[in-house]
């Protein structure tokens, strides 16, 4: 299965690796294998989306072109990391 979404959303693909299904998110020049831990996978998806939106990380702080109005990609990634940390602490 392969899903390709246009715009700054990273591509998600599923591949068979041995007997396990491996899901990946792709930006332009790199990709991540999803871990199966939703909080961590959300961070990886956001990093891939930021990488897909901008070729240079210096632009990730630009809130004019962020994923949501008034929020930069860097802030959006930090929000996912904070949520993951909160879930980790309350387990």
Secondary structure, DSSP 8 states (H G I E B T S, - for coil): -EE--STTS-EEEEEEETTEEEEEEE-SS-EEE--S-HHHHHHHHHHHHHHHH-SSGGGGG-GGGSSBTTB-HHHHHHHHHHHHHHHHHT-
